[in-house]
Amino acid sequence: MEQKVKCPYCGAETQVEIENPEDDLLTQDECQHCGKVINIHVTVSVDFHTTECKCQGVFHTWKLQKGFPECTTRWVCVHCGEGKSLTEEQRKKLKIQSREEYFAELNKVSIF
């Protein structure tokens, strides 16, 4: 699906293409006019709007996003929504099991 959106930096209309729009989809594209990275927020109604991407896809501001089970905890950029896994060292420091450790522990538990 192609859509014209307004660049939050230069104000020019730029063409974006989203193959499979999903509810609350957050993706990025480059403005065809000024070349800056913009965030594109997609909702089920297939409305498009843009915001400035303060990290420009490089200078992320990471925030710990706790998950349930806790082994799904990860880092998420507050500006663009990009995510990354915790390192082994970070998991140990925060006392968070890896997925493998979590599922191994579940397999040990017997309900009988």
Residue pairs with C-beta under 8 A, 6 or more apart in sequence:
1 17
1 18
1 19
1 21
1 46
2 15
2 16
2 17
3 15
3 16
3 17
3 18
3 46
3 48
4 13
4 14
4 15
4 16
5 13
5 14
5 16
5 38
5 40
5 48
5 49
5 50
6 12
6 13
6 14
6 50
7 13
7 14
7 31
7 33
7 34
7 36
7 38
7 50
8 38
8 50
8 51
8 52
9 31
9 34
9 36
9 38
9 52
10 31
10 33
10 34
10 36
12 31
12 32
12 33
12 34
14 29
14 31
14 32
14 33
14 38
15 32
16 29
16 40
16 48
18 25
18 27
18 40
18 42
18 48
21 42
21 44
21 46
22 42
22 44
23 43
23 44
24 41
24 42
24 43
25 41
25 42
26 39
26 40
26 41
26 42
26 80
26 81
27 39
27 40
27 42
28 37
28 38
28 39
28 40
28 53
28 57
28 80
29 37
29 38
29 40
30 36
30 37
30 38
31 37
31 38
36 53
36 56
37 53
37 56
37 57
37 80
38 50
38 51
38 52
38 53
39 50
39 51
39 52
39 53
39 79
39 80
39 81
40 48
40 49
40 50
41 48
41 49
41 50
41 51
42 48
53 79
53 80
54 61
54 79
55 61
55 77
55 79
55 80
57 80
57 82
60 77
60 79
60 80
60 82
61 77
61 78
61 79
62 75
62 76
62 77
62 78
62 84
63 75
63 76
63 77
63 78
64 73
64 74
64 75
65 73
65 74
65 75
65 76
65 83
66 73
67 73
67 74
69 102
70 96
70 97
70 102
71 96
71 97
71 98
71 99
71 101
71 102
72 99
73 86
73 94
73 96
74 83
74 84
74 85
74 86
75 83
75 84
75 85
75 86
76 82
76 83
77 83
86 94
86 96
88 98
91 97
91 98
97 105
